[in-house]
Amino acid sequence: MAQITINMTQADFDLLCSNGMHWAGTDWKAQAERFENTSKGYQEPPSWSWKYAYWLEDRWADVMMARSFLEAQGATYEVLFDLAGGVELPNGHNTGAFVILTDFPSRGFEKNDTWNRDE
């Protein structure tokens, strides 16, 4: 198996994520049905104790990069698929988006409780 090395900074991680929000202590549990847990098995609910949630796009390569960055920081994480995330299609459905739950704080949280890469 070929191995590659990619140097990734905190700023790169922030740009990889489309947005971030606090997870623990919020109302995400009421929306549990929209998440599939790719880390524990699709029917297992996510842990509600993680501090932060970071939305990625619907590409597994983004998940691989975000996981690698978090692992390099010594951070643990859980990966979900958000059925309500992503881009809305003409039929009213969404493409979905991956979400990484972790206790690792992004620089975006220094100024706000939530942040969006495009704002």
C-alpha positions as CSV (number, residue, x, y, z in Angstrom):
1,M,0.0,0.0,0.0
2,A,1.4,3.4,-1.0
3,Q,1.5,6.0,1.7
4,I,1.4,9.8,1.2
5,T,2.2,12.6,3.6
6,I,0.2,15.8,3.6
7,N,1.1,18.8,5.8
8,M,-2.1,20.3,7.1
9,T,-2.5,23.4,9.3
10,Q,-5.2,24.5,11.6
11,A,-6.3,27.0,8.9
12,D,-6.5,24.1,6.4
13,F,-8.7,22.1,8.8
14,D,-11.0,25.2,9.2
15,L,-11.3,25.5,5.4
16,L,-12.0,21.8,5.0
17,C,-15.0,22.1,7.3
18,S,-18.0,24.0,5.9
19,N,-19.2,25.0,9.4
20,G,-18.9,24.2,13.1
21,M,-21.3,24.2,16.0
22,H,-21.3,23.3,19.7
23,W,-22.7,19.8,20.1
24,A,-22.9,19.0,23.9
25,G,-25.7,20.8,25.8
26,T,-27.6,21.7,22.6
27,D,-30.8,20.4,21.0
28,W,-29.1,18.0,18.5
29,K,-30.4,15.0,20.4
30,A,-34.0,15.9,19.4
31,Q,-32.8,15.6,15.8
32,A,-31.0,12.2,16.2
33,E,-32.9,10.6,13.3
34,R,-31.1,12.7,10.8
35,F,-27.7,11.2,11.7
36,E,-26.2,7.9,10.7
37,N,-23.2,6.9,12.8
38,T,-20.4,5.7,10.5
39,S,-18.0,5.2,13.4
40,K,-20.2,2.9,15.6
41,G,-22.6,1.3,13.1
42,Y,-25.3,3.1,11.2
43,Q,-28.1,2.3,13.8
44,E,-26.1,3.4,16.9
45,P,-26.9,6.9,18.2
46,P,-24.0,9.3,18.4
47,S,-22.4,10.4,21.7
48,W,-24.0,13.6,22.9
49,S,-21.0,14.6,25.0
50,W,-18.6,15.8,22.3
51,K,-18.0,19.5,22.5
52,Y,-18.0,20.4,18.8
53,A,-19.5,19.2,15.5
54,Y,-17.8,20.0,12.2
55,W,-19.7,19.6,8.9
56,L,-17.7,18.5,5.9
57,E,-19.0,17.9,2.4
58,D,-20.3,14.5,1.2
59,R,-16.8,13.3,0.1
60,W,-15.1,10.6,2.0
61,A,-11.7,12.2,1.1
62,D,-12.7,15.2,3.3
63,V,-13.4,12.8,6.2
64,M,-10.0,11.1,5.7
65,M,-8.2,14.5,5.8
66,A,-10.1,15.7,8.8
67,R,-9.6,12.5,10.7
68,S,-5.8,12.5,10.0
69,F,-5.5,16.1,11.2
70,L,-7.4,15.4,14.4
71,E,-5.3,12.2,15.0
72,A,-2.1,14.3,14.5
73,Q,-3.4,16.7,17.2
74,G,-4.0,13.7,19.6
75,A,-7.8,14.4,19.4
76,T,-10.4,11.7,19.4
77,Y,-13.5,11.9,17.2
78,E,-16.7,10.2,15.9
79,V,-17.9,10.4,12.3
80,L,-21.6,10.8,11.4
81,F,-23.5,11.2,8.1
82,D,-26.1,14.0,8.3
83,L,-29.0,13.1,6.1
84,A,-30.3,16.6,6.2
85,G,-26.9,18.3,5.5
86,G,-25.3,19.1,2.2
87,V,-26.9,20.6,-0.9
88,E,-30.6,20.7,-1.5
89,L,-31.6,19.0,-4.7
90,P,-34.4,20.0,-7.0
91,N,-36.6,17.1,-5.6
92,G,-36.3,18.6,-2.1
93,H,-33.9,16.0,-0.8
94,N,-30.4,16.8,0.3
95,T,-27.1,15.2,-0.8
96,G,-26.1,14.7,2.9
97,A,-22.8,15.6,4.5
98,F,-20.3,14.1,6.9
99,V,-20.0,15.4,10.4
100,I,-17.0,14.9,12.7
101,L,-17.7,15.2,16.5
102,T,-14.7,16.0,18.6
103,D,-13.5,18.0,21.6
104,F,-10.9,19.7,19.5
105,P,-11.7,23.5,19.3
106,S,-11.4,25.1,15.9
107,R,-10.1,28.7,15.6
108,G,-13.6,29.6,14.4
109,F,-14.9,29.1,18.0
110,E,-12.6,31.8,19.4
111,K,-15.0,34.5,18.2
112,N,-18.4,32.8,17.9
113,D,-20.5,29.9,19.2
114,T,-21.0,28.8,15.6
115,W,-19.2,29.6,12.4
116,N,-19.5,29.2,8.7
117,R,-16.5,28.9,6.4
118,D,-18.2,31.1,3.8
119,E,-19.1,34.0,6.1
